[in-house]
Amino acid sequence: MGHDVVHFAFGVFGNINGLLLFLAPTITFMRIIKNKSTEQFSGIPYVMTLLSCLLFVWYGMPFVSEGNTLVLTINVTGAAVESIYVLIFLIYAPQKDKGKILGLLALGLSVVASVAFVSVFALHGEDRKLVSGFAACIFCIIMYASPLSVMRTVIKTKSVEYMPFSLSLFVFSGGTSWFIYGLRGNDHFLAVPNGLGCGLGAVQLILYAIYRDKKSETKKADVDGSSVMGLGNPDPEKQSDTQRLQNGHV
């Protein structure tokens, strides 16, 4: 009984942190709507987060893996929120970026559909859980890998102005919660990617502690800094040298 209570508690805590993390880019998209432009932001992280959520929605279904209602609920919410972000991005993105995002989205959705189709019609029991969980795990790892670019920026500029403490904290606490939830439930498909998220979140907090009192030599740009875990990465490939400096990409 105690084991079930602790397991459930970490799942609830993970849901709370996950919701806060999913809602964090709201400021970015309010800016996009206001300016009617996606500016230098990349839409790729939103697509990858959407695909990760969709695969974990599938994985959380009772006929795929039992007892993962909390996994199902937070990822249904995340998929809905990320779908709105992707739609807004497609409305305001330049034509070239729209084609790139639509292509990636179509490819990703075909992977999700293939996993669902194969697991329903060709697999049963543990094999169904294995294939669905493995696919969800891979996409979750890709999602958690998104902070690597902003961490590089922090080290280069010696400034945390583009890595907000709150987002780093949500990555760490959410990853930790789901990591423990996966361990206690003996679910490696939850434990492995979220263990990675926990580690990356911890590194972000360490970087924050090191550089929080140091001033960047670059000019502070008008960005909300939500480039953590795919929450609004400015795309350095689309910037001039001056813009790269202003946005912290050197």
Secondary structure, DSSP 8 states (H G I E B T S, - for coil): -HHHHHHHHHHHHHHHHHHHHHHTTHHHHHHHHHHTS-TTB-SHHHHHHHHHHHHHHHHHSTTTSTT-HHHHHHHHHHHHHHHHHHHHHHHHS-HHHHHHHHHHHHHHHHHHHHHHHHHHHT--HHHHHHHHHHHHHHHHHHHHTTHHHHHHHHHHHT--TTS-HHHHHHHHHHHHHHHHHHHHTT-HHHHHHHHHHHHHHHHHHHHHHHHTT---SS---S-----SSSS--B-GGGS-HHHHHHTT--
